[in-house]
Amino acid sequence: MAFRAHLKVRFADIDNAGIVYYPRFLDYFHIALEELFSNELGIDYATVLHQHRFGFPTVHLESDFRRPLRFGDQIEVEVRVLKIGRTSITWGYTTYLSGEEQTLVVTGHNVTVCLDLDRFVKMEIPAWFRRVLEEYQARCD
């Protein structure tokens, strides 16, 4: 089963119309990704960045918005690994109202590239991390 992060819409997330300002959904995706690392992959995102010295900047993203969210709404952001390339990972996100799986809020995916943070160049995904991703991907299928 795919990991789900449980989040709450905060006052700072809403716009003048009283709904979540659309770029905030990208923040929700990234928060869920960070939670996936520590809760499901067994390594904190900060450890990957600061000790292993590689990161995952986004090079492409898409989102489809299905329904607005309001201050105080509770959501679940599901994170999947859609594709593992030589140097890239495609992450998929599905967001639901908490406890209402039939109420789809937003879907999206982004492509990240594995980046050597010391040289700031693209690198192959380390073998140990590829295995972790493949194991997670298999658990979700």
N, C-alpha and C positions, 0 to 999 in steps of 0.2 A: 504494500500500500504506500502511496506517495505521502510524503511529509506535508503537514498543514500547520502553518503558523496562525495563531489566534491573535487578532489585533482589534483595537478599538479606535474608531474615528475620533480624533481629538479636535478641539476647538480651532487650533491652528491650521487644521487641514481644510477647513471650509472657506468658500469664497462669499462674495456679497449676495449671491443668490441662495445661500444657505445650504449648498451642497459641496461635496468634496471637489476641490479644484483639480482638474484632470492630471497635472504633472505629479500630484501626490500619489497617484496609483503606482507610478514608477518607484517611488520611495517604498511603498508597501511591498512591491516585488523584491526590492533589494533587502529590506528588513527580513522578509521571509527567507531569502537566499542565505543571509547570514545565520539565521536560526537553523536552517537546514544543515549548515556546516557543523555547528556545535551539537545539535540534537540528533542528527541522523548520520552524518559522515564521520563523527568522532574527532573532529579537529576544529578549533576556533578559527574563524576567518582571519582574525588579527594575527594568529600564529602563522598562518600561511603567508600573510603579507610581511610581517616583521621578522620572523625567524627563517622561513623557507625562501623568502624574497622573490615571490612571484605573485602576480595579481591577475585580475580578470576585467579589464576595461571593456565596456560595451562598444561594439562596432556597428550593430544594427538592432533595431527594435521595432515591434509592431504591437498595437493594442486595439481591441474592439470593446467599446463601452456599451453595456446592456441596460443598466439602470443606475440612477443616482444614489449616492449615499449621503446621509445626514449626520450631524454631530451626535455622538453617542452610539451609533450603529456598531454592532459587533460583526466582525468578518473573519473568514478563514481563507488564507491564501495557500493554495496547493502548489508545490514546486516539483517539477519533473525534469529529468535530463532527457531531452529529446534526441540529441545527436552529439557524439563525441568525435571530433575530427583529430587531425594530427596536432594542430595548434589552437583549435577552437572548440567551444562548447556551446550548444544551443539549449537554453533553459526555457521551459514552458511554465506558465502561471495560469491558474484558474482561481477566481475569487468568488466566494459564495457568502451570502448572509449566514452567520453562525446558526447552526441547527436547521437550516433551510437549504439543503443541497439542490433543490429544484430552482432556487432563486439565484441565478447566475448574475453576477455584477459586472465583471470584466474578465477578459481573457487576454493573454499576450505572450509574447516570447521575445527573447533577446539572444543575440549571438555575442559571446565574449571571446576575446583572444587571450591566450596565456602570455603574460608579459614578464620578462626578466626585469625586476624593479631596480637592479643596480646599473644595468646597461640601457634600460628602456627600449628593448627590442623584443620582437616576437620570439617565442621559444616553443619547443615541443612540450606538451603536457608531460610532466614527470611520470614515469612508469608507476610509481606507488600511488599517485593521485588518480591516474587513469583507472587502476584496479578498484579503488574506492568508488569512483563514479560508476564503473561498470557493475559493481555489486549493488549499488543503490538502484541503478536503472533496471536490473534484473528483478529486484524486490518489488518494483512498481508495476512490472508487466503482469 
